[in-house]
Amino acid sequence: MLRAAGVGAGDEVIVPAYGNVEIAEAVVQAGAVPVFADIDPATYCLDPDAVNAVVTSRTAAVAVVHRFGHPADVRRLRGIGQRHGILVLEQGEADAPHDELARRRTHAAYLSGRLGGVITPDGVEGHSYQQYVVRVPGNGRPDRDAFARAVRAKGIDCRVPVKAPVHRTSDFWRDICLPETERAADETLALPVDAAMTRRGLQRVVSACNALGGLLQPAF
């Protein structure tokens, strides 16, 4: 998409640092420079205000990624693009069959209504729950990682969705502060929400997480 849009040497492309390194790599392969902007803490997608703050005369495009099935604020990002005359390119996520999507949403609603000790996802309209990502707040990564180990010990398949922000990797190191990106990388944990899960499986997830205590969140 970048090459087709004429993005190349001398251009900057605004990208998220929370997520896979492939987006930044694609910018470099096109001959441009990736510029990292912070995320919205509720959606894990680019924060339009943060994007607007890093636009320069060399900005050619913004690469928008819809994260974990949560849609980015494309309307506001396109508005920024129109004001500054820059492209807004979207990386979409594969659509699940309707029945599978409906079951994932039902499972997510069950978990969000019963989990304590974690901060559950923002259940906005349009969220497809490609991944069910919670936050384990506390003193940073040691708390989240200890929580994950304890949950796995109970037979629950959980994983850290983003182990390190892209701007903290060796190939793309930047001496910048992206507080929401860094906090999300320290606190987030993906819990299972597959369409094939049974109610008993969901109950096991709830029991394993709630047994660990921590910050309590009232049920919906």
SERO-4910 file (N, C-alpha, C, O; in steps of 0.05 Angstrom, whole numbers):
BEGIN
 pado doro    nc1    nc2    nc3   cac1   cac2   cac3    cc1    cc2    cc3    oc1    oc2    oc3
  Met    A     17    -24      0      0      0      0     17     25      0     11     45    -14
  Leu    A     39     24     15     56     48     17     69     54    -10     68     77    -19
  Arg    A     79     33    -23     92     38    -49     71     47    -70     76     65    -86
  Ala    A     48     35    -69     27     42    -88     18     71    -85      9     84   -104
  Ala    A     20     80    -60     12    108    -54     34    128    -60     31    152    -56
  Gly    A     58    118    -68     80    136    -75     96    144    -51    112    163    -53
  Val    A     93    130    -29    109    137     -5    137    125     -8    141    102    -16
  Gly    A    157    142     -3    185    132     -7    205    150      8    200    161     29
  Ala    A    229    152     -4    251    166      8    244    195     16    231    209      0
  Gly    A    251    203     40    246    230     49    219    233     63    214    253     75
  Asp    A    202    212     62    176    213     75    176    201    103    193    184    109
  Glu    A    158    210    119    153    198    145    126    185    146    107    195    133
  Val    A    124    163    160     98    149    163     94    145    193    110    132    206
  Ile    A     71    154    203     65    151    231     53    123    236     35    115    222
  Val    A     65    109    255     57     81    261     55     77    291     66     92    306
  Pro    A     40     57    299     39     50    328     64     35    336     75     19    320
  Ala    A     73     39    361     95     23    371     85     -1    387    101    -19    394
  Tyr    A     59     -1    394     48    -23    408     37    -43    387     16    -38    375
  Gly    A     51    -65    384     43    -85    365     66    -98    351     89    -97    361
  Asn    A     61   -109    328     81   -123    313    101   -104    299     94    -81    292
  Val    A    125   -113    296    146    -97    283    142    -95    253    155    -78    240
  Glu    A    125   -112    241    123   -113    212    114    -87    200    122    -81    177
  Ile    A     98    -71    214     89    -45    203    112    -27    199    115    -15    178
  Ala    A    129    -24    220    153     -7    218    171    -17    196    183     -2    182
  Glu    A    174    -44    195    192    -55    174    182    -49    146    198    -43    128
  Ala    A    156    -49    142    144    -43    116    150    -14    108    155     -8     85
  Val    A    149      4    128    156     32    122    185     34    113    190     49     94
  Val    A    203     21    127    231     22    120    235     10     92    251     21     76
  Gln    A    222    -12     86    225    -25     60    215     -7     37    224     -9     14
  Ala    A    196     11     43    187     30     24    206     54     21    202     70      3
  Gly    A    226     55     38    245     77     36    239    100     54    253    120     54
  Ala    A    217     98     70    209    120     87    218    115    116    231     95    122
  Val    A    212    134    134    220    133    162    195    129    179    177    145    178
  Pro    A    195    108    197    172    105    215    174    125    238    196    128    250
  Val    A    152    138    244    150    156    267    129    145    286    106    140    278
  Phe    A    137    140    311    119    126    329    101    146    345    111    167    354
  Ala    A     76    139    347     57    155    363     44    137    384     43    113    381
  Asp    A     35    150    405     24    135    427     -4    124    421    -17    132    401
  Ile    A    -14    106    438    -40     93    434    -61    104    453    -54    116    474
  Asp    A    -86     99    447   -108    103    465   -108     80    485   -108     57    476
  Pro    A   -108     84    511   -105     62    530   -129     43    530   -127     21    539
  Ala    A   -152     53    520   -176     36    520   -177     18    495   -187     -5    497
  Thr    A   -167     28    472   -170     13    447   -144     -1    439   -145    -20    423
  Tyr    A   -121      8    449    -94     -1    440    -88      7    411    -69     -3    400
  Cys    A   -104     24    400   -100     34    373    -88     62    375    -88     74    396
  Leu    A    -78     73    352    -67     99    352    -86    120    364   -110    121    357
  Asp    A    -75    137    381    -90    159    393    -89    183    373    -67    192    367
  Pro    A   -112    192    363   -112    214    344    -97    238    354    -83    251    338
  Asp    A   -100    245    379    -85    269    390    -55    264    389    -40    283    382
  Ala    A    -46    240    395    -18    234    394     -8    235    365     15    244    360
  Val    A    -24    225    347    -17    226    318    -14    255    309      6    263    296
  Asn    A    -33    272    316    -33    300    308     -8    314    318      3    332    306
  Ala    A      2    306    342     25    319    355     51    313    341     70    328    344
  Val    A     52    291    325     78    284    312     78    288    282     97    281    269
  Val    A     56    300    272     56    307    243     76    329    237     77    349    251
  Thr    A     91    325    216    111    345    207    106    350    177     89    338    164
  Ser    A    122    368    166    120    374    137    128    350    120    122    349     97
  Arg    A    142    330    133    151    306    118    132    283    121    135    262    108
  Thr    A    111    286    137     92    264    141     76    259    115     63    277    105
  Ala    A     78    234    106     63    227     81     39    209     87     20    210     72
  Ala    A     40    194    109     18    176    115     17    169    144     36    172    159
  Val    A     -6    158    152    -11    146    178    -19    117    173    -38    112    158
  Ala    A     -6     98    187    -13     70    184    -30     62    208    -20     60    231
  Val    A    -56     58    204    -75     52    225    -78     22    227    -83      8    208
  Val    A    -75     12    252    -79    -17    257   -102    -21    276   -102     -9    298
  His    A   -121    -37    269   -143    -44    287   -132    -67    305   -125    -88    294
  Arg    A   -132    -63    331   -118    -81    349   -136    -98    365   -155    -89    379
  Phe    A   -132   -124    364   -146   -144    380   -176   -146    374   -192   -156    389
  Gly    A   -184   -135    350   -212   -134    343   -226   -109    352   -249   -105    346
  His    A   -211    -90    365   -222    -65    373   -217    -44    351   -193    -40    344
  Pro    A   -237    -32    339   -233    -14    317   -220     12    326   -226     23    348
  Ala    A   -201     22    310   -189     48    315   -208     70    309   -229     66    296
  Asp    A   -202     94    318   -219    117    314   -213    128    286   -200    149    283
  Val    A   -222    114    265   -215    121    238   -226    148    230   -214    163    215
  Arg    A   -250    155    240   -262    180    233   -244    204    240   -240    221    224
  Arg    A   -235    204    265   -217    226    274   -190    225    259   -180    246    253
  Leu    A   -180    201    255   -154    199    241   -156    209    212   -138    221    202
  Arg    A   -178    202    199   -182    212    172   -185    243    171   -177    256    153
  Gly    A   -197    253    193   -200    282    195   -172    295    197   -167    316    184
  Ile    A   -154    283    212   -127    293    214   -113    291    186    -99    310    178
  Gly    A   -117    269    173   -106    266    146   -115    287    127   -100    298    111
  Gln    A   -141    293    128   -152    313    110   -140    341    116   -134    356     98
  Arg    A   -138    347    141   -128    374    149    -99    378    141    -91    400    133
  His    A    -83    356    142    -55    359    137    -47    349    109    -24    350    101
  Gly    A    -66    338     94    -60    328     67    -43    303     67    -26    300     50
  Ile    A    -48    285     86    -33    260     88    -52    236     85    -76    238     91
  Leu    A    -41    214     76    -56    189     72    -62    176     98    -45    176    117
  Val    A    -85    163    100    -91    146    123    -96    118    113   -116    112     99
  Leu    A    -77    100    118    -78     72    109    -85     54    132    -75     57    154
  Glu    A   -104     35    127   -113     18    148   -104    -11    143   -104    -21    121
  Gln    A    -95    -23    165    -90    -52    165   -113    -65    179   -115    -64    204
  Gly    A   -130    -79    164   -154    -91    176   -147   -118    188   -124   -128    185
  Glu    A   -167   -130    200   -164   -157    211   -184   -175    197   -205   -166    188
  Ala    A   -177   -201    195   -194   -220    181   -221   -222    194   -223   -224    219
  Asp    A   -242   -221    178   -269   -224    189   -275   -253    196   -269   -271    180
  Ala    A   -286   -258    219   -294   -285    227   -322   -290    217   -338   -271    213
  Pro    A   -330   -315    212   -358   -321    206   -376   -310    227   -369   -308    250
  His    A   -401   -304    219   -420   -290    237   -424   -306    262   -424   -295    284
  Asp    A   -428   -332    260   -433   -349    284   -409   -349    303   -413   -347    327
  Glu    A   -385   -350    292   -361   -350    308   -358   -323    322   -351   -322    346
  Leu    A   -363   -302    308   -361   -275    319   -381   -271    342   -375   -260    363
  Ala    A   -406   -281    337   -426   -279    358   -419   -294    383   -424   -284    405
  Arg    A   -407   -317    380   -399   -333    403   -376   -320    418   -375   -320    443
  Arg    A   -357   -309    403   -335   -295    417   -346   -271    433   -337   -267    456
  Arg    A   -364   -257    422   -376   -234    437   -391   -243    461   -390   -230    482
  Thr    A   -405   -265    459   -419   -276    482   -400   -285    504   -404   -280    527
  His    A   -378   -299    495   -358   -307    515   -345   -283    528   -341   -283    552
  Ala    A   -339   -262    512   -326   -239    523   -344   -225    544   -335   -216    565
  Ala    A   -370   -224    538   -389   -212    557   -390   -228    583   -392   -216    604
  Tyr    A   -389   -254    580   -389   -271    604   -364   -265    622   -366   -261    646
  Leu    A   -341   -265    609   -316   -259    624   -317   -232    636   -310   -228    660
  Ser    A   -325   -212    621   -324   -184    631   -343   -180    654   -339   -163    671
  Gly    A   -365   -196    655   -383   -193    677   -375   -208    702   -388   -204    723
  Arg    A   -354   -224    701   -348   -241    724   -319   -239    733   -312   -247    756
  Leu    A   -301   -228    717   -273   -227    724   -268   -205    745   -278   -183    743
  Gly    A   -251   -212    765   -242   -192    784   -211   -194    784   -200   -214    776
  Gly    A   -198   -173    794   -169   -173    795   -156   -165    770   -131   -162    769
  Val    A   -171   -160    749   -160   -151    723   -179   -129    713   -202   -127    721
  Ile    A   -169   -113    695   -186    -93    681   -194   -105    654   -177   -110    637
  Thr    A   -220   -108    650   -230   -121    626   -231   -102    602   -230    -77    606
  Pro    A   -233   -112    577   -233    -95    554   -257    -76    553   -278    -81    564
  Asp    A   -254    -55    538   -275    -36    533   -294    -48    512   -287    -51    489
  Gly    A   -317    -56    521   -336    -71    503   -352    -53    485   -376    -53    486
  Val    A   -339    -37    469   -353    -19    451   -365    -34    428   -357    -56    421
  Glu    A   -385    -21    415   -397    -32    392   -377    -36    369   -360    -18    364
  Gly    A   -377    -59    357   -358    -64    335   -334    -80    343   -319    -89    326
  His    A   -330    -84    370   -307   -100    379   -313   -129    372   -333   -141    379
  Ser    A   -294   -141    358   -297   -169    349   -282   -189    366   -285   -213    363
  Tyr    A   -267   -179    386   -252   -197    404   -235   -218    390   -237   -241    396
  Gln    A   -219   -208    371   -199   -225    359   -182   -237    382   -173   -260    381
  Gln    A   -177   -220    402   -164   -229    426   -178   -215    450   -187   -192    447
  Tyr    A   -181   -230    472   -193   -218    496   -170   -209    514   -158   -225    528
  Val    A   -164   -183    514   -140   -173    527   -148   -157    552   -163   -138    551
  Val    A   -138   -166    574   -143   -153    600   -117   -139    609    -96   -144    598
  Arg    A   -120   -123    629    -96   -110    642    -93   -121    670   -113   -125    685
  Val    A    -69   -127    677    -62   -135    704    -46   -112    716    -21   -112    714
  Pro    A    -59    -92    728    -45    -69    738    -29    -75    763    -35    -94    777
  Gly    A    -10    -58    769      6    -62    793     32    -47    790     33    -23    784
  Asn    A     54    -61    795     80    -48    794     95    -55    768    119    -55    767
  Gly    A     80    -60    747     92    -65    721     95    -94    714     80   -111    725
  Arg    A    113   -100    696    115   -126    684    118   -149    704    106   -170    699
  Pro    A    133   -147    726    135   -170    744    108   -179    754    103   -203    756
  Asp    A     90   -160    759     63   -168    769     47   -183    747     35   -203    752
  Arg    A     47   -172    723     33   -184    701     44   -212    695     29   -231    690
  Asp    A     70   -214    694     83   -239    687     78   -260    709     75   -284    703
  Ala    A     79   -252    734     73   -271    756     44   -280    755     38   -303    759
  Phe    A     26   -262    748     -2   -269    745     -5   -289    723    -20   -309    726
  Ala    A      8   -284    700      7   -302    677     17   -330    684      5   -350    677
  Arg    A     39   -331    699     50   -357    706     31   -372    724     27   -397    721
  Ala    A     18   -358    743     -1   -371    761    -26   -381    746    -36   -403    752
  Val    A    -35   -366    727    -58   -374    711    -51   -398    694    -67   -417    691
  Arg    A    -28   -398    681    -19   -421    665    -17   -446    682    -23   -468    673
  Ala    A     -8   -443    706     -4   -466    724    -31   -479    730    -32   -503    738
  Lys    A    -53   -464    727    -79   -476    730    -91   -486    704   -115   -493    703
  Gly    A    -74   -488    683    -83   -499    658    -97   -480    639   -109   -489    620
  Ile    A    -95   -454    644   -107   -434    627    -87   -424    607    -65   -416    614
  Asp    A    -94   -425    581    -76   -417    560    -77   -386    556    -95   -377    542
  Cys    A    -59   -372    569    -58   -343    566    -31   -335    555    -12   -351    557
  Arg    A    -29   -311    544     -4   -302    533     -2   -272    534    -22   -258    535
  Val    A     23   -262    534     28   -234    532     27   -225    503     42   -235    487
  Pro    A      8   -208    496      4   -202    467     26   -185    455     32   -188    431
  Val    A     38   -167    470     60   -150    460     82   -150    481     79   -138    503
  Lys    A    104   -164    476    125   -167    496    142   -142    499    153   -137    521
  Ala    A    146   -127    477    162   -103    478    152    -83    457    147    -92    434
  Pro    A    149    -58    464    141    -38    444    162    -36    422    186    -40    428
  Val    A    154    -30    398    173    -30    375    195     -9    380    218    -13    372
  His    A    188     14    392    209     34    397    229     27    418    247     42    424
  Arg    A    225      4    431    244     -6    450    259    -31    440    272    -45    455
  Thr    A    256    -37    414    271    -59    402    297    -48    390    299    -25    384
  Ser    A    316    -66    386    343    -57    377    342    -44    349    357    -25    345
  Asp    A    326    -54    331    325    -43    304    311    -17    302    317     -1    283
  Phe    A    294    -11    320    277     14    318    278     31    343    260     46    349
  Trp    A    300     29    358    302     43    383    299     73    379    312     85    362
  Arg    A    282     85    396    278    114    395    279    124    424    268    112    442
  Asp    A    292    146    428    294    159    455    269    177    458    272    201    460
  Ile    A    246    164    459    221    178    462    205    165    484    210    142    491
  Cys    A    186    179    495    168    169    516    140    166    505    127    185    497
  Leu    A    131    141    504    103    135    496     90    121    520     89     97    521
  Pro    A     81    137    539     72    125    565     50    104    563     51     84    577
  Glu    A     30    109    547      8     90    545     17     64    531      9     42    538
  Thr    A     34     67    511     45     44    497     61     27    517     58      2    518
  Glu    A     79     40    532     96     25    550     80     12    573     86    -10    582
  Arg    A     60     27    583     43     16    604     27     -8    594     25    -29    608
  Ala    A     17     -7    570      2    -29    559     20    -54    555     11    -76    561
  Ala    A     44    -50    546     62    -72    542     69    -86    569     74   -110    570
  Asp    A     69    -70    591     75    -81    617     51    -95    630     54   -113    646
  Glu    A     26    -87    623      3    -96    638    -15   -115    623    -31   -129    636
  Thr    A    -14   -117    597    -34   -132    582    -29   -162    581     -6   -171    582
  Leu    A    -51   -177    581    -51   -206    580    -75   -215    564    -98   -206    569
  Ala    A    -71   -233    545    -93   -244    529   -103   -270    541    -88   -289    544
  Leu    A   -129   -270    547   -141   -294    558   -157   -308    536   -166   -295    517
  Pro    A   -161   -334    538   -175   -348    517   -205   -341    515   -219   -338    535
  Val    A   -214   -337    490   -242   -330    485   -252   -343    459   -270   -333    446
  Asp    A   -239   -365    452   -246   -379    427   -275   -386    426   -288   -392    446
  Ala    A   -286   -386    401   -314   -392    397   -320   -420    406   -343   -426    414
  Ala    A   -301   -438    405   -305   -466    412   -305   -471    442   -312   -494    450
  Met    A   -299   -451    458   -298   -455    487   -326   -462    498   -346   -451    488
  Thr    A   -326   -478    518   -351   -485    532   -355   -466    556   -337   -452    564
  Arg    A   -379   -467    567   -384   -451    591   -366   -460    614   -358   -444    631
  Arg    A   -361   -486    615   -344   -497    636   -315   -486    633   -302   -479    652
  Gly    A   -306   -484    608   -280   -473    603   -278   -444    611   -258   -435    622
  Leu    A   -299   -428    605   -300   -400    613   -300   -398    644   -287   -380    655
  Gln    A   -314   -415    657   -315   -415    686   -287   -420    698   -280   -409    719
  Arg    A   -272   -438    685   -245   -444    694   -227   -419    692   -211   -414    710
  Val    A   -231   -404    671   -215   -379    667   -222   -360    690   -204   -348    702
  Val    A   -248   -356    695   -256   -338    716   -246   -346    743   -235   -330    758
  Ser    A   -248   -372    749   -239   -382    775   -209   -379    779   -200   -371    800
  Ala    A   -194   -385    758   -165   -383    759   -156   -354    764   -138   -349    780
  Cys    A   -168   -335    750   -161   -307    752   -170   -295    779   -155   -282    793
  Asn    A   -195   -301    786   -206   -288    810   -193   -299    835   -192   -285    856
  Ala    A   -182   -323    834   -169   -335    858   -143   -320    865   -133   -322    887
  Leu    A   -133   -304    845   -107   -290    850   -111   -263    863    -91   -251    871
  Gly    A   -136   -254    865   -140   -229    878   -130   -205    862   -129   -206    838
  Gly    A   -121   -184    876   -111   -161    863   -132   -139    862   -150   -138    879
  Leu    A   -129   -121    843   -148    -99    840   -175   -110    833   -178   -123    812
  Leu    A   -195   -105    849   -222   -115    843   -237    -97    825   -236    -72    828
  Gln    A   -252   -109    806   -268    -93    788   -297   -103    791   -302   -127    788
  Pro    A   -316    -86    797   -343    -95    801   -354   -108    775   -347   -101    753
  Ala    A   -371   -128    779   -384   -141    756   -403   -122    743   -415   -105    756
  Phe    A   -407   -125    717   -426   -108    702   -454   -117    709   -474   -106    699
***
